Amino acid sequence: MGNLLNNYKGRTSLIFEKEVPDKRLVDILAYTLMPNHIHIVLQEIGIGGISKFMQKLFTAHAMYFNKKYDHSGTLFESKFKAKLVDNEAYFRWIFSYTHLNQVALVEPKWEEKGIISDPDTVRKFMNGYRWSSYYDYMVADRPESAILSMGKSPDFLREVNDLEEMLSVYTGGNGGKI
């Protein structure tokens, strides 16, 4: 990772434009990076691909973090958790859940309250939150979208999935009310 960053003088956006993986283990369909955890929706390409990918991802992140902050040791509490997505309804829910996770950063108690009190503020926040594939699906094209396999995602992901639709899927049709 250090050589990769040195090659591009720390400009990580160039990494997405110039580097091409030699063998993909997974297709990345959606993600949201949160301050203390991540959500990522993956489609396995070969047997064991998700486990290998997650091991490489967490190892690379730990190496980067440890070098940058002169730290040593583990960074993560436990192993990653994975769930099989075996039907379209669950996939729509997972896709919505992954992207709506960032809402807690601007409306921390929205799930407990059962409603988003200021949808315009949330929409503006989500449209500007760069650490989620929501940006790539809903806002604009950017170099970071190169990690997404948008062409391999189901058709409904390539259609408009606005905040209200995601809330409806996530809450079971209650329009933002849980």
PyMOL CGO cylinders between C-alpha atoms (Angstrom):
from pymol import cmd
from pymol.cgo import CYLINDER

trace = [
    CYLINDER, 0.00, 0.00, 0.00, 2.85, 2.38, 0.80, 0.3, 1, 1, 1, 1, 1, 1,
    CYLINDER, 2.85, 2.38, 0.80, 4.36, 1.95, -2.68, 0.3, 1, 1, 1, 1, 1, 1,
    CYLINDER, 4.36, 1.95, -2.68, 0.96, 2.49, -4.26, 0.3, 1, 1, 1, 1, 1, 1,
    CYLINDER, 0.96, 2.49, -4.26, 0.45, 5.76, -2.37, 0.3, 1, 1, 1, 1, 1, 1,
    CYLINDER, 0.45, 5.76, -2.37, 4.03, 6.84, -3.13, 0.3, 1, 1, 1, 1, 1, 1,
    CYLINDER, 4.03, 6.84, -3.13, 3.52, 6.15, -6.84, 0.3, 1, 1, 1, 1, 1, 1,
    CYLINDER, 3.52, 6.15, -6.84, 0.61, 8.57, -6.89, 0.3, 1, 1, 1, 1, 1, 1,
    CYLINDER, 0.61, 8.57, -6.89, 2.06, 11.02, -4.34, 0.3, 1, 1, 1, 1, 1, 1,
    CYLINDER, 2.06, 11.02, -4.34, -0.83, 10.39, -1.95, 0.3, 1, 1, 1, 1, 1, 1,
    CYLINDER, -0.83, 10.39, -1.95, -3.49, 11.31, -4.53, 0.3, 1, 1, 1, 1, 1, 1,
    CYLINDER, -3.49, 11.31, -4.53, -5.79, 8.36, -3.93, 0.3, 1, 1, 1, 1, 1, 1,
    CYLINDER, -5.79, 8.36, -3.93, -8.27, 9.33, -6.66, 0.3, 1, 1, 1, 1, 1, 1,
    CYLINDER, -8.27, 9.33, -6.66, -5.56, 8.54, -9.24, 0.3, 1, 1, 1, 1, 1, 1,
    CYLINDER, -5.56, 8.54, -9.24, -5.36, 5.01, -7.87, 0.3, 1, 1, 1, 1, 1, 1,
    CYLINDER, -5.36, 5.01, -7.87, -8.98, 4.43, -8.93, 0.3, 1, 1, 1, 1, 1, 1,
    CYLINDER, -8.98, 4.43, -8.93, -8.28, 5.77, -12.41, 0.3, 1, 1, 1, 1, 1, 1,
    CYLINDER, -8.28, 5.77, -12.41, -4.97, 4.04, -13.15, 0.3, 1, 1, 1, 1, 1, 1,
    CYLINDER, -4.97, 4.04, -13.15, -4.80, 0.75, -11.24, 0.3, 1, 1, 1, 1, 1, 1,
    CYLINDER, -4.80, 0.75, -11.24, -6.50, -2.31, -12.69, 0.3, 1, 1, 1, 1, 1, 1,
    CYLINDER, -6.50, -2.31, -12.69, -6.78, -5.43, -10.53, 0.3, 1, 1, 1, 1, 1, 1,
    CYLINDER, -6.78, -5.43, -10.53, -5.28, -8.53, -12.04, 0.3, 1, 1, 1, 1, 1, 1,
    CYLINDER, -5.28, -8.53, -12.04, -7.91, -10.90, -10.66, 0.3, 1, 1, 1, 1, 1, 1,
    CYLINDER, -7.91, -10.90, -10.66, -11.13, -9.85, -8.97, 0.3, 1, 1, 1, 1, 1, 1,
    CYLINDER, -11.13, -9.85, -8.97, -12.49, -11.90, -6.11, 0.3, 1, 1, 1, 1, 1, 1,
    CYLINDER, -12.49, -11.90, -6.11, -15.83, -10.10, -5.82, 0.3, 1, 1, 1, 1, 1, 1,
    CYLINDER, -15.83, -10.10, -5.82, -18.06, -7.57, -7.47, 0.3, 1, 1, 1, 1, 1, 1,
    CYLINDER, -18.06, -7.57, -7.47, -18.75, -4.59, -5.20, 0.3, 1, 1, 1, 1, 1, 1,
    CYLINDER, -18.75, -4.59, -5.20, -22.37, -3.53, -5.57, 0.3, 1, 1, 1, 1, 1, 1,
    CYLINDER, -22.37, -3.53, -5.57, -22.78, -1.05, -2.70, 0.3, 1, 1, 1, 1, 1, 1,
    CYLINDER, -22.78, -1.05, -2.70, -20.95, 0.30, 0.33, 0.3, 1, 1, 1, 1, 1, 1,
    CYLINDER, -20.95, 0.30, 0.33, -21.03, 2.91, 3.04, 0.3, 1, 1, 1, 1, 1, 1,
    CYLINDER, -21.03, 2.91, 3.04, -18.01, 3.77, 5.16, 0.3, 1, 1, 1, 1, 1, 1,
    CYLINDER, -18.01, 3.77, 5.16, -18.94, 4.98, 8.62, 0.3, 1, 1, 1, 1, 1, 1,
    CYLINDER, -18.94, 4.98, 8.62, -16.61, 6.44, 11.26, 0.3, 1, 1, 1, 1, 1, 1,
    CYLINDER, -16.61, 6.44, 11.26, -16.44, 3.14, 13.16, 0.3, 1, 1, 1, 1, 1, 1,
    CYLINDER, -16.44, 3.14, 13.16, -17.62, 0.45, 10.73, 0.3, 1, 1, 1, 1, 1, 1,
    CYLINDER, -17.62, 0.45, 10.73, -18.44, -0.32, 7.11, 0.3, 1, 1, 1, 1, 1, 1,
    CYLINDER, -18.44, -0.32, 7.11, -21.30, -1.86, 5.19, 0.3, 1, 1, 1, 1, 1, 1,
    CYLINDER, -21.30, -1.86, 5.19, -20.49, -3.50, 1.89, 0.3, 1, 1, 1, 1, 1, 1,
    CYLINDER, -20.49, -3.50, 1.89, -22.63, -5.52, -0.51, 0.3, 1, 1, 1, 1, 1, 1,
    CYLINDER, -22.63, -5.52, -0.51, -20.53, -8.02, -2.45, 0.3, 1, 1, 1, 1, 1, 1,
    CYLINDER, -20.53, -8.02, -2.45, -21.21, -10.63, -5.07, 0.3, 1, 1, 1, 1, 1, 1,
    CYLINDER, -21.21, -10.63, -5.07, -18.77, -13.51, -4.92, 0.3, 1, 1, 1, 1, 1, 1,
    CYLINDER, -18.77, -13.51, -4.92, -17.04, -14.38, -8.19, 0.3, 1, 1, 1, 1, 1, 1,
    CYLINDER, -17.04, -14.38, -8.19, -15.39, -17.62, -7.12, 0.3, 1, 1, 1, 1, 1, 1,
    CYLINDER, -15.39, -17.62, -7.12, -15.64, -19.93, -4.12, 0.3, 1, 1, 1, 1, 1, 1,
    CYLINDER, -15.64, -19.93, -4.12, -14.16, -18.24, -1.06, 0.3, 1, 1, 1, 1, 1, 1,
    CYLINDER, -14.16, -18.24, -1.06, -13.89, -14.91, -2.87, 0.3, 1, 1, 1, 1, 1, 1,
    CYLINDER, -13.89, -14.91, -2.87, -15.66, -12.86, -0.21, 0.3, 1, 1, 1, 1, 1, 1,
    CYLINDER, -15.66, -12.86, -0.21, -13.50, -14.22, 2.61, 0.3, 1, 1, 1, 1, 1, 1,
    CYLINDER, -13.50, -14.22, 2.61, -10.30, -13.64, 0.64, 0.3, 1, 1, 1, 1, 1, 1,
    CYLINDER, -10.30, -13.64, 0.64, -11.41, -10.13, -0.36, 0.3, 1, 1, 1, 1, 1, 1,
    CYLINDER, -11.41, -10.13, -0.36, -12.32, -9.13, 3.19, 0.3, 1, 1, 1, 1, 1, 1,
    CYLINDER, -12.32, -9.13, 3.19, -9.03, -10.51, 4.52, 0.3, 1, 1, 1, 1, 1, 1,
    CYLINDER, -9.03, -10.51, 4.52, -7.09, -8.47, 1.95, 0.3, 1, 1, 1, 1, 1, 1,
    CYLINDER, -7.09, -8.47, 1.95, -9.19, -5.36, 2.57, 0.3, 1, 1, 1, 1, 1, 1,
    CYLINDER, -9.19, -5.36, 2.57, -8.81, -5.45, 6.35, 0.3, 1, 1, 1, 1, 1, 1,
    CYLINDER, -8.81, -5.45, 6.35, -5.12, -6.36, 6.18, 0.3, 1, 1, 1, 1, 1, 1,
    CYLINDER, -5.12, -6.36, 6.18, -4.41, -3.48, 3.77, 0.3, 1, 1, 1, 1, 1, 1,
    CYLINDER, -4.41, -3.48, 3.77, -6.38, -1.05, 5.93, 0.3, 1, 1, 1, 1, 1, 1,
    CYLINDER, -6.38, -1.05, 5.93, -4.61, -2.17, 9.11, 0.3, 1, 1, 1, 1, 1, 1,
    CYLINDER, -4.61, -2.17, 9.11, -1.20, -1.81, 7.43, 0.3, 1, 1, 1, 1, 1, 1,
    CYLINDER, -1.20, -1.81, 7.43, -2.10, 1.68, 6.17, 0.3, 1, 1, 1, 1, 1, 1,
    CYLINDER, -2.10, 1.68, 6.17, -3.51, 2.78, 9.53, 0.3, 1, 1, 1, 1, 1, 1,
    CYLINDER, -3.51, 2.78, 9.53, -0.61, 1.34, 11.53, 0.3, 1, 1, 1, 1, 1, 1,
    CYLINDER, -0.61, 1.34, 11.53, 1.95, 3.04, 9.30, 0.3, 1, 1, 1, 1, 1, 1,
    CYLINDER, 1.95, 3.04, 9.30, 0.15, 6.38, 9.17, 0.3, 1, 1, 1, 1, 1, 1,
    CYLINDER, 0.15, 6.38, 9.17, -0.49, 6.58, 12.93, 0.3, 1, 1, 1, 1, 1, 1,
    CYLINDER, -0.49, 6.58, 12.93, 2.61, 4.70, 14.13, 0.3, 1, 1, 1, 1, 1, 1,
    CYLINDER, 2.61, 4.70, 14.13, 0.35, 2.07, 15.66, 0.3, 1, 1, 1, 1, 1, 1,
    CYLINDER, 0.35, 2.07, 15.66, 0.77, -1.68, 15.99, 0.3, 1, 1, 1, 1, 1, 1,
    CYLINDER, 0.77, -1.68, 15.99, -1.63, -4.49, 16.60, 0.3, 1, 1, 1, 1, 1, 1,
    CYLINDER, -1.63, -4.49, 16.60, -5.15, -5.26, 15.54, 0.3, 1, 1, 1, 1, 1, 1,
    CYLINDER, -5.15, -5.26, 15.54, -7.71, -2.64, 14.63, 0.3, 1, 1, 1, 1, 1, 1,
    CYLINDER, -7.71, -2.64, 14.63, -10.89, -4.67, 14.49, 0.3, 1, 1, 1, 1, 1, 1,
    CYLINDER, -10.89, -4.67, 14.49, -12.91, -6.13, 17.34, 0.3, 1, 1, 1, 1, 1, 1,
    CYLINDER, -12.91, -6.13, 17.34, -14.07, -9.25, 15.58, 0.3, 1, 1, 1, 1, 1, 1,
    CYLINDER, -14.07, -9.25, 15.58, -14.36, -11.02, 12.26, 0.3, 1, 1, 1, 1, 1, 1,
    CYLINDER, -14.36, -11.02, 12.26, -16.59, -9.59, 9.58, 0.3, 1, 1, 1, 1, 1, 1,
    CYLINDER, -16.59, -9.59, 9.58, -20.21, -10.70, 9.47, 0.3, 1, 1, 1, 1, 1, 1,
    CYLINDER, -20.21, -10.70, 9.47, -21.74, -11.95, 6.25, 0.3, 1, 1, 1, 1, 1, 1,
    CYLINDER, -21.74, -11.95, 6.25, -25.28, -12.84, 5.29, 0.3, 1, 1, 1, 1, 1, 1,
    CYLINDER, -25.28, -12.84, 5.29, -26.45, -14.58, 2.16, 0.3, 1, 1, 1, 1, 1, 1,
    CYLINDER, -26.45, -14.58, 2.16, -28.81, -12.48, 0.05, 0.3, 1, 1, 1, 1, 1, 1,
    CYLINDER, -28.81, -12.48, 0.05, -31.03, -15.03, -1.63, 0.3, 1, 1, 1, 1, 1, 1,
    CYLINDER, -31.03, -15.03, -1.63, -34.00, -13.07, -2.94, 0.3, 1, 1, 1, 1, 1, 1,
    CYLINDER, -34.00, -13.07, -2.94, -34.81, -9.72, -4.54, 0.3, 1, 1, 1, 1, 1, 1,
    CYLINDER, -34.81, -9.72, -4.54, -36.80, -8.33, -1.61, 0.3, 1, 1, 1, 1, 1, 1,
    CYLINDER, -36.80, -8.33, -1.61, -33.92, -8.93, 0.80, 0.3, 1, 1, 1, 1, 1, 1,
    CYLINDER, -33.92, -8.93, 0.80, -31.44, -7.51, -1.73, 0.3, 1, 1, 1, 1, 1, 1,
    CYLINDER, -31.44, -7.51, -1.73, -33.51, -4.31, -2.04, 0.3, 1, 1, 1, 1, 1, 1,
    CYLINDER, -33.51, -4.31, -2.04, -33.63, -4.08, 1.76, 0.3, 1, 1, 1, 1, 1, 1,
    CYLINDER, -33.63, -4.08, 1.76, -29.85, -4.63, 2.12, 0.3, 1, 1, 1, 1, 1, 1,
    CYLINDER, -29.85, -4.63, 2.12, -29.12, -2.06, -0.60, 0.3, 1, 1, 1, 1, 1, 1,
    CYLINDER, -29.12, -2.06, -0.60, -31.36, 0.47, 1.18, 0.3, 1, 1, 1, 1, 1, 1,
    CYLINDER, -31.36, 0.47, 1.18, -29.97, -0.40, 4.63, 0.3, 1, 1, 1, 1, 1, 1,
    CYLINDER, -29.97, -0.40, 4.63, -26.38, 0.01, 3.38, 0.3, 1, 1, 1, 1, 1, 1,
    CYLINDER, -26.38, 0.01, 3.38, -27.04, 3.46, 1.95, 0.3, 1, 1, 1, 1, 1, 1,
    CYLINDER, -27.04, 3.46, 1.95, -29.34, 4.67, 4.72, 0.3, 1, 1, 1, 1, 1, 1,
    CYLINDER, -29.34, 4.67, 4.72, -26.77, 3.84, 7.40, 0.3, 1, 1, 1, 1, 1, 1,
    CYLINDER, -26.77, 3.84, 7.40, -25.18, 7.25, 6.89, 0.3, 1, 1, 1, 1, 1, 1,
    CYLINDER, -25.18, 7.25, 6.89, -28.45, 8.99, 7.87, 0.3, 1, 1, 1, 1, 1, 1,
    CYLINDER, -28.45, 8.99, 7.87, -27.47, 8.37, 11.51, 0.3, 1, 1, 1, 1, 1, 1,
    CYLINDER, -27.47, 8.37, 11.51, -24.60, 10.83, 11.05, 0.3, 1, 1, 1, 1, 1, 1,
    CYLINDER, -24.60, 10.83, 11.05, -27.01, 13.72, 10.47, 0.3, 1, 1, 1, 1, 1, 1,
    CYLINDER, -27.01, 13.72, 10.47, -30.10, 12.41, 12.34, 0.3, 1, 1, 1, 1, 1, 1,
    CYLINDER, -30.10, 12.41, 12.34, -28.68, 10.12, 15.04, 0.3, 1, 1, 1, 1, 1, 1,
    CYLINDER, -28.68, 10.12, 15.04, -32.01, 8.87, 16.44, 0.3, 1, 1, 1, 1, 1, 1,
    CYLINDER, -32.01, 8.87, 16.44, -33.99, 8.54, 13.22, 0.3, 1, 1, 1, 1, 1, 1,
    CYLINDER, -33.99, 8.54, 13.22, -34.50, 4.79, 13.53, 0.3, 1, 1, 1, 1, 1, 1,
    CYLINDER, -34.50, 4.79, 13.53, -35.58, 5.01, 17.18, 0.3, 1, 1, 1, 1, 1, 1,
    CYLINDER, -35.58, 5.01, 17.18, -37.98, 7.86, 16.40, 0.3, 1, 1, 1, 1, 1, 1,
    CYLINDER, -37.98, 7.86, 16.40, -39.28, 5.96, 13.42, 0.3, 1, 1, 1, 1, 1, 1,
    CYLINDER, -39.28, 5.96, 13.42, -39.09, 8.91, 11.05, 0.3, 1, 1, 1, 1, 1, 1,
    CYLINDER, -39.09, 8.91, 11.05, -36.68, 11.24, 9.34, 0.3, 1, 1, 1, 1, 1, 1,
    CYLINDER, -36.68, 11.24, 9.34, -37.69, 14.64, 10.66, 0.3, 1, 1, 1, 1, 1, 1,
    CYLINDER, -37.69, 14.64, 10.66, -35.92, 16.71, 8.01, 0.3, 1, 1, 1, 1, 1, 1,
    CYLINDER, -35.92, 16.71, 8.01, -35.78, 14.82, 4.69, 0.3, 1, 1, 1, 1, 1, 1,
    CYLINDER, -35.78, 14.82, 4.69, -34.30, 17.81, 2.81, 0.3, 1, 1, 1, 1, 1, 1,
    CYLINDER, -34.30, 17.81, 2.81, -31.33, 18.03, 5.20, 0.3, 1, 1, 1, 1, 1, 1,
    CYLINDER, -31.33, 18.03, 5.20, -30.83, 14.26, 5.02, 0.3, 1, 1, 1, 1, 1, 1,
    CYLINDER, -30.83, 14.26, 5.02, -31.02, 14.26, 1.22, 0.3, 1, 1, 1, 1, 1, 1,
    CYLINDER, -31.02, 14.26, 1.22, -28.50, 17.11, 1.02, 0.3, 1, 1, 1, 1, 1, 1,
    CYLINDER, -28.50, 17.11, 1.02, -26.18, 15.30, 3.44, 0.3, 1, 1, 1, 1, 1, 1,
    CYLINDER, -26.18, 15.30, 3.44, -26.44, 11.99, 1.56, 0.3, 1, 1, 1, 1, 1, 1,
    CYLINDER, -26.44, 11.99, 1.56, -25.84, 13.71, -1.78, 0.3, 1, 1, 1, 1, 1, 1,
    CYLINDER, -25.84, 13.71, -1.78, -22.63, 15.19, -0.38, 0.3, 1, 1, 1, 1, 1, 1,
    CYLINDER, -22.63, 15.19, -0.38, -21.38, 12.17, 1.59, 0.3, 1, 1, 1, 1, 1, 1,
    CYLINDER, -21.38, 12.17, 1.59, -18.42, 10.92, -0.44, 0.3, 1, 1, 1, 1, 1, 1,
    CYLINDER, -18.42, 10.92, -0.44, -17.88, 7.72, 1.54, 0.3, 1, 1, 1, 1, 1, 1,
    CYLINDER, -17.88, 7.72, 1.54, -20.82, 5.82, 0.12, 0.3, 1, 1, 1, 1, 1, 1,
    CYLINDER, -20.82, 5.82, 0.12, -21.80, 4.34, -3.22, 0.3, 1, 1, 1, 1, 1, 1,
    CYLINDER, -21.80, 4.34, -3.22, -25.08, 6.25, -2.81, 0.3, 1, 1, 1, 1, 1, 1,
    CYLINDER, -25.08, 6.25, -2.81, -23.14, 9.14, -4.33, 0.3, 1, 1, 1, 1, 1, 1,
    CYLINDER, -23.14, 9.14, -4.33, -22.30, 7.05, -7.41, 0.3, 1, 1, 1, 1, 1, 1,
    CYLINDER, -22.30, 7.05, -7.41, -25.83, 5.76, -7.89, 0.3, 1, 1, 1, 1, 1, 1,
    CYLINDER, -25.83, 5.76, -7.89, -27.65, 9.01, -7.19, 0.3, 1, 1, 1, 1, 1, 1,
    CYLINDER, -27.65, 9.01, -7.19, -25.39, 12.05, -7.62, 0.3, 1, 1, 1, 1, 1, 1,
    CYLINDER, -25.39, 12.05, -7.62, -22.57, 11.86, -10.14, 0.3, 1, 1, 1, 1, 1, 1,
    CYLINDER, -22.57, 11.86, -10.14, -19.84, 9.85, -11.77, 0.3, 1, 1, 1, 1, 1, 1,
    CYLINDER, -19.84, 9.85, -11.77, -16.43, 10.05, -10.08, 0.3, 1, 1, 1, 1, 1, 1,
    CYLINDER, -16.43, 10.05, -10.08, -13.15, 8.10, -10.18, 0.3, 1, 1, 1, 1, 1, 1,
    CYLINDER, -13.15, 8.10, -10.18, -14.09, 6.14, -7.03, 0.3, 1, 1, 1, 1, 1, 1,
    CYLINDER, -14.09, 6.14, -7.03, -17.01, 4.55, -8.89, 0.3, 1, 1, 1, 1, 1, 1,
    CYLINDER, -17.01, 4.55, -8.89, -14.45, 2.35, -10.67, 0.3, 1, 1, 1, 1, 1, 1,
    CYLINDER, -14.45, 2.35, -10.67, -14.59, -0.07, -7.74, 0.3, 1, 1, 1, 1, 1, 1,
    CYLINDER, -14.59, -0.07, -7.74, -18.32, -0.65, -8.27, 0.3, 1, 1, 1, 1, 1, 1,
    CYLINDER, -18.32, -0.65, -8.27, -19.66, -3.33, -10.58, 0.3, 1, 1, 1, 1, 1, 1,
    CYLINDER, -19.66, -3.33, -10.58, -22.72, -1.28, -11.50, 0.3, 1, 1, 1, 1, 1, 1,
    CYLINDER, -22.72, -1.28, -11.50, -23.14, -3.13, -14.78, 0.3, 1, 1, 1, 1, 1, 1,
    CYLINDER, -23.14, -3.13, -14.78, -23.51, -6.41, -12.88, 0.3, 1, 1, 1, 1, 1, 1,
    CYLINDER, -23.51, -6.41, -12.88, -26.03, -5.09, -10.40, 0.3, 1, 1, 1, 1, 1, 1,
    CYLINDER, -26.03, -5.09, -10.40, -29.72, -5.90, -10.81, 0.3, 1, 1, 1, 1, 1, 1,
    CYLINDER, -29.72, -5.90, -10.81, -31.70, -3.59, -13.07, 0.3, 1, 1, 1, 1, 1, 1,
    CYLINDER, -31.70, -3.59, -13.07, -33.59, -2.00, -10.19, 0.3, 1, 1, 1, 1, 1, 1,
    CYLINDER, -33.59, -2.00, -10.19, -30.32, -0.59, -8.83, 0.3, 1, 1, 1, 1, 1, 1,
    CYLINDER, -30.32, -0.59, -8.83, -29.66, 1.23, -12.08, 0.3, 1, 1, 1, 1, 1, 1,
    CYLINDER, -29.66, 1.23, -12.08, -33.10, 2.83, -11.99, 0.3, 1, 1, 1, 1, 1, 1,
    CYLINDER, -33.10, 2.83, -11.99, -33.98, 5.79, -9.80, 0.3, 1, 1, 1, 1, 1, 1,
    CYLINDER, -33.98, 5.79, -9.80, -33.79, 4.81, -6.13, 0.3, 1, 1, 1, 1, 1, 1,
    CYLINDER, -33.79, 4.81, -6.13, -34.49, 8.07, -4.36, 0.3, 1, 1, 1, 1, 1, 1,
    CYLINDER, -34.49, 8.07, -4.36, -34.47, 8.57, -0.61, 0.3, 1, 1, 1, 1, 1, 1,
    CYLINDER, -34.47, 8.57, -0.61, -38.20, 7.97, -0.27, 0.3, 1, 1, 1, 1, 1, 1,
    CYLINDER, -38.20, 7.97, -0.27, -38.05, 4.70, -2.21, 0.3, 1, 1, 1, 1, 1, 1,
    CYLINDER, -38.05, 4.70, -2.21, -35.13, 3.47, -0.09, 0.3, 1, 1, 1, 1, 1, 1,
    CYLINDER, -35.13, 3.47, -0.09, -36.97, 4.44, 3.09, 0.3, 1, 1, 1, 1, 1, 1,
    CYLINDER, -36.97, 4.44, 3.09, -40.06, 2.63, 1.91, 0.3, 1, 1, 1, 1, 1, 1,
    CYLINDER, -40.06, 2.63, 1.91, -38.08, -0.56, 1.16, 0.3, 1, 1, 1, 1, 1, 1,
    CYLINDER, -38.08, -0.56, 1.16, -36.14, -0.35, 4.43, 0.3, 1, 1, 1, 1, 1, 1,
    CYLINDER, -36.14, -0.35, 4.43, -39.19, 0.28, 6.61, 0.3, 1, 1, 1, 1, 1, 1,
    CYLINDER, -39.19, 0.28, 6.61, -41.48, -2.17, 4.88, 0.3, 1, 1, 1, 1, 1, 1,
    CYLINDER, -41.48, -2.17, 4.88, -43.56, 0.44, 3.06, 0.3, 1, 1, 1, 1, 1, 1,
    CYLINDER, -43.56, 0.44, 3.06, -44.12, 2.84, 5.93, 0.3, 1, 1, 1, 1, 1, 1,
    CYLINDER, -44.12, 2.84, 5.93, -42.64, 5.80, 4.02, 0.3, 1, 1, 1, 1, 1, 1,
    CYLINDER, -42.64, 5.80, 4.02, -39.92, 6.61, 6.55, 0.3, 1, 1, 1, 1, 1, 1,
    CYLINDER, -39.92, 6.61, 6.55, -41.84, 5.45, 9.60, 0.3, 1, 1, 1, 1, 1, 1,
    CYLINDER, -41.84, 5.45, 9.60, -40.63, 2.27, 11.22, 0.3, 1, 1, 1, 1, 1, 1,
]
cmd.load_cgo(trace, "trace")
